[in-house]
Amino acid sequence: MHSFIKAIAKLTCLAGATYLALTCQLAAAPLAFPLRVADDGRTLVDVKGERVFLHGEAAWFMPKHSVLGEVEDYLSRRSKQGMNLVLLHAVSKEVTSASNRQGEFPFHNHDDILTPNEKYWEYLDAVLEMAERKGYLVGLAPLWLRWGNGDKHGWREQLSAANAQPYAEFLARRYSSRQNILWILGGDSDPGNRFHELNTMAEELARRVPHHLLTLHPNSQQNSSKWFGDSDWLEVDCVYTYEEPQRQASQQWRAYAQAGRHRPMILIEGGYEKESNDLRGGSPHRMRRQYYGSVLNGTLMGHAYGHRDIYPFKRDQWRRAIEDDGSRQMQHAATLFRSVAWWTLEPDVLDSTYLWYMQELREGRFILSGRATVGSNEYASAAVANDGRLAVVYLPTSRAITVDLDRLEVQGALTARWFDPTSGATRAVTDLVPDARSLRVLVPPGRNADGDSDWVLVLEVARHR
């Protein structure tokens, strides 16, 4: 599927028209499980060894707010929009009661996680089976801890040294036949006083279900690796931030690069569409900035989108929300990255760690001017392939940029296109001399289909046959 999409996208680019529609908005190919970490640590690969780009969504409360017909409808519709990852709480008492739509609670004794209610778990079984059948990886949070100290919406106070191992054993035994699980430990907080309990759960799961993947959902403005970076069980590094993600993602990418060992990174959570927890709004433009700003700065495993009316999974609200502008536009980003060798990309940043941490970074090695300041809404994220045959730049606002084409491979014809992140349409860069190198000033076309001024620049160098 990846090769087919890439071929169609290149034909579109090479057609030479002034304005072309990217015609390869195809449904996500069902994932071939189990997934594992690629040998280079940059992404996941499927059972056949094919690279996997995860395009996901937070539907956290689906298990307690749904019936199976709704789950099937949701998964089918999102698959057509390119999604192959869904994030769920196995049990949740956040915002509303822990009981599901059938009136069943996860535990007979609500404060004892070792008293599972079979009827509740049978419904979750069915949800996970359906997701696997439709080719979805499920990011499954077994207990969303939150902060404790009397917080009634989290499970921190119910997790203990006495029950961490047997609860993980229960989960492993129950779901050992499932091939599509990424366990998400923690939840919205530092491990803190449950560090050892979380580590115990992780080690038990890693031992009993090695075909599953493991990660930690940290506190905001943090990565999973801050807490368990030295642990062998941490296979996926989650980036969680309400800020623009460029700095956080790139810093961790650079740390891995300097250590000579990568972990797949994914933006697991950021700002949600139509929500404004940080008073920065939840516009479609922000959703696009987060997507491109994270992937181009190192989250090559993929991206998880969020919407105020989808994560609670309340009756008909999610059906309306998946047609919202930002929600629909996310598929264009997934289609673009899947159409190129995204796993070869490396963030375009300066070599000076000092400048980075002093937050003075403005220009990289590929973009020589016009970048804006890292962490700002205007910052232009860029990445260049390690073989020099691909470069991708996201401009959140229109401005001229100077790029150094000598950073690209000199053998092969160079093609370039502007990609509209709101519609998936492309415009060829017609004034680019195919075999020319050195510095070039490029200016995006103007307003995109949504009336905003953000564009994606894609440059590719063809291989000689």
N, C-alpha and C positions, 0 to 999 in steps of 0.2 A: 504493500500500500504506500509506504514512504517513497519508494522509487517512482511509482506512478504519479503521485502528487508532484514530486519534484520535476518530473519530465513535463507535465502540463504547465507548471509555473514557468519553466524556462522557455517553453514554446511561446507563452504569453509575452514574456519579456523580450524575446528576440523578434517578435512580429513587427516591431518598428512603428506601431500606431502611436498617435499622440496620447490617447486615453483608452485604456483597456480594462475590462472587468476581469478580476481573478476568478476564473470559472471553476476552481477546484474546491469549493466549499462542500466537502464530502463528510458523511457521518464518520465518526471515529471507528476505525477497525477494532473489533473486539480484541482485548489483550489476550495473549497466549501465556497462561500462568504455568508455574510460578515465575515471578519476577526476581531478579537478583541484581546486585550492584555490578556494573561493568568493570572490567579489569582495570581501566584507567581511573575509576572512581568518580567520573564526571556525571554519569546518568545511570538509570536502570536499563537493563536489557531483559527481553522476554525469554521464554524457555528455548527459543530457537537462536538466541544470541543477537536478535535485532534490537536496535536502539529504541527506547520508549520515551516519548515526550508526554508528560502528564498535564492534562488540562482539566482542572477540577473545580469543585464548588463545595462550600460549607452548607450542608443540609442537616446540621447538628441534631435537631430534635425530631427528625423523621421517624425513628423507631417508636417514639411515644405519641406522635401526633398523626399517624397515618393508618390507612388500611392498605392491603396489598394491591388493590386495583390502582390506588393513587401512586404507589411506589413504582409499579410497572409503567404507568403513564409518564411519570417524571423521568425515569431512567431512559425510556424510549425517546422522549422528546429531546432530552439533553444529549443523548448519543448522536442524534441527527445534527446537533450543533457542535459536535466534535469532542464532547466530554468523555473522559474515561476514568475519572477519579471522583469519589464522593466522600465527604467527611461526615462521620456520624458519632453521636454519643451512644454507647451501648446502654447506659443507664443515665438518666438525667433528672435532677430535681431543680434545675435552674429555671427561674421565672415561674413555672407552673409545677404541679404535682408530678411525682415520679411515675405515676400510673400511666399506662398507655390507653389508646382509644377503646380497647376492649375492657378497660377497668382493672387491669392486672398490674400489680406492683412487682418490681424486679426481685424483691426480697420479702419473705414472710415477716421477718422482723426488720423493719425499715432501717435500723441502725446496725444490722449484722449482715455483712456482705457474704457470709458463709451460709446463708439460709435462702438459696435461690428458689424463686417461684417458677416451676416448670412451664406454666402456661405463658408467662411473660417471655421467657427465653425461647420458647418454641416460635413465637412471632418474630423475634430477632433472627432466629435460624432461617426463617423463610425469606426475610429481607436480604440477608447475606447470600443465600443461595440464588436468589433472583439476580442480584448484582453480579455474581460470578458468571451466571449463565449469559448475561448481557455484556460480559467483557469488562466490567468495572473493577478497578482496585478500590477497596474500601479502607479509608483511614479511620480506624475504630478506636475511640477513646474508652477504655474499660471503666475508668472512674475519673470524672472531671474534678480535680482537687480544689481549685481556687485557693482561698486565702486562710481559711480556718478562723479561729478567734470568734466563734459564734456565727460564722457565715452559714446560713441554712441552705444555701444554693449549691454548695460544693460538698465533696466527699472526703475532704482532708481528715476530718476528725473520725471518720469511720474506718480509715486505713491504719493498720497498726503492724508492729513487728510480728505479732502472733498470727495475723490473717493474710499478710502479703503473699507469702509463698503458696498457701493452699488456695487462695483466690486465683492466682495466676495458673496454678495447676488445673483448677476447674475450667478456666477459659481455654487452656491448651487442650485438654481432653475433649471439650465440647466442640472445638473448631479445628481440630487437627486435620480433618478431611477437607476443609476449605483451603483454597490455594490463593485467595485474593485479598489477604489481610495485611495492612500496615498498622501495627499497634502504635497508638499515640498515647504515651504515658504523660502524667502531669496534668496540666490544664490551666492556662492563664496566670501562672504564678511560678515563683522560684520553688525548687524542691524543698528548700528550707529544712524544717524538722521532719520531713518525710523522705529525705535523700536516700537513706539506707533501705527504706521500704520500697521505694521505686526501683532502686538497683536490684533488690531481691526479686521483684516481679519481673524485671527485664531479664535477669539471668535465668529465671525459671522458664520464661517463654522462649528465650533463645535456645535453651537446652531441649525443650519438648517439641517445639514447632519451628525448626530451623528454616523451613521453607517460607515462613512469614518474615516480614520486615519489621524493624523496630525504630522508634524515634521518641522524642520528648517534645511536648508543646510547652515552651518556656513562657516567662513573663514577656510583656511587650518590650521592644527595643533590645531583645536578646536573641541568641541562637541556642539551639539544643546543645551544641558542643561546648558552650560556656561551662556546663555542669558535668557533662559526661563525655567530654572530648577524648579522654584516655580510655574509655570503655570499649571493648571489642563489640559489644552488642549494639552500640549506636551506629546503625547503618545509614541513616538518613539524617541530615542536618536541616532543621526547620528554621527559617527566618520569620520572625514575628515582629512587625513594627507598624505603628501608626504614622511614622514619619515617612518622607520619601525614602524608598528602600536602597538607593544607590550606595550610600556610604556603608551601611551595615553589611550588605551582600558582598561588596567589593573587598572590604576589610577581611572578611572570613575567607573569601576566595584567595586573597593574597597570602593569608596565613597558611592555608593548605598548600599553595604553590611553593612557598618557602620551605615548608616541611617535606615536600616531595611526595605527599600523599593526599589525595582528594577524597572527599565524601560527596555523594549527590546532595545538592542543596535545592530546596524548594521554598518559595514564599507561601507559607502555610496560612498566614492571616495578615491582613492589613486593614485599611479602611473599607467599609462596606458601602455599596451603592445605596443611596437614599438614607444613609445613617451618618451621624456626625458626633461620635463619642468624643472626638478631640476638637470639635468646633471648627473643623477644616472642611466640612461639607462632604457629600458623597456623590459627586457628579460623575457622569460617564468619563469626562476628561481625566479625573483623578484615577478612575479604574484603569484607564489606558496607561497613564504614567506609571502606576504600580506594576502593571504587567511587564511592559517593556523595560522599565527601570530596574526590575529585579532580574529578569532573564539575562539581559545584556551585561549585568554586573555579577553574574556567576551562578544564578539559580537554574542551571541547565537541566535539572530534573523536571522542572515545570513550574506551575503556578496554580494557586487555589483562589478563586474569586468568592466574594461574599456579597449578599444582598440582605437588607433589613427585613424583607418580607419572605425570604426563602429559607434562611437558617431556622426560623421557628417552625416552619412547615405547617402553618395554620390553614386548614381547609382549602379555600379557593384563592387565598392571597398569593401563594407561590405560583399558581397558574398564570396570574396576571403579571407577576414580577419577571418571569423568565422571558417576557416579550419587551421588557424595558430596554432602553437604548444601550446602556452599558452592558447589560446582560447579553444582548445579542452581539454586541461588538467584540466581546471576548473571543468568539470563535475565529475572528479574522486573525488575531495574534497567533492562535494555535496553528491555524492553517499556514501562516507565513513561516513559522519556525519549522514546522514539519516539512515544508517544501525545500528547505536548504539543509546543509550539514551543520545543524545548530550545535551539536556536541563538540565541534572543533573550535567554537568561539571562545575567546579569552577577553576579559574586560580590558578596555583601552584606558590605562591609567599611567600616571608618572611613576617612575621607579623610586622616587623619594618618599620613603615612609614618613619622614619628618613632615614634609609638606602635607601629606594626607591627614595625619593626626592633628595638625594645626588647622585643618579645615580650609586650607588655602588653595586646594587643587582647583584649577580652572581649565587647563588644557592637558591633553594626553599626548600620546605619540602619533596617533592617527589623525585626530582632530587637533589642528594647530591653532585655530582661533574660532571664536563664536560659541564657546561651550557654556558659559555661565558658571555659577558656583555650585559645587557639589552640595546636595541636600536641599537645594531650592527647587521650586516648581518648574523652573525654566532649564534646569540642568540637562544637557544633551548626553544621554547614555550611548556608549558605543562599544563595540566588540569586534575583534579581528580574529579570523581563524588561525590556528597554529601552523597551517600550511600556506597561509597567505592567499587563499583562493576565495575568501568570503569576508565581507565586512558589512555590518549592520549598524545603523545609527538611528536613534529615536530623538527627534526634535519636538519637544512638547509645545514650543512656540516657534513661529516662523522667524528665521534670521539667516543671514549668509554664514556659511561655515567654510573654513579652509581645511582641506584634507590632504594628507601626504600619501599619494598613490604609490610611492616607492615602497610603502609598507606591504603592498600586495605582490603576489607572484608575478614575475615579468614574463614568464612563458605562458602564452594563451591569450585569447581575446577577452577584453574587459567589457562587461555590460553593466548597466546601472539602471535602476528604476526607483521612482518614488511610489511608495505604497500608502494608500489611504487607510488608516487604522479604523475608520468609522464605517467603511463600506467594503473593504477588501479589493478595491479597484487599484490599478496601477497606471502610472504615466512613465513612459520611457524618458530617460535623460538623453535627449537627442543631440546635445552639443558636446558630448564626451567622445573624444577621439579614441577608438578602440585600443590602439597600441601605445597611446601616450602615457607617460608617467610623470612624476614630480607633483608639484603643488597645484591644486585646483580649488577655486571658489565655487561653491554650489549653493543654490537658493531654491527652497521648496516652491511648489506651484502656486501657493496662495491659500484660499480657504478649502477645507476638505468638505465632504458631503454632509457633515453635521454642522457646518458653519464655524468650526474651530480651525486652528492653524497648525495642529500637530500632524507630522508626517514621519514616515519611516524611509530611510535611504538604504537600499540594498545594492551592493556591488559584488559581482561574481566574476571570477576568472575561469574561463572554460579550459578543460583539460585537452591537450592534444590527443587525437585519436591515433 
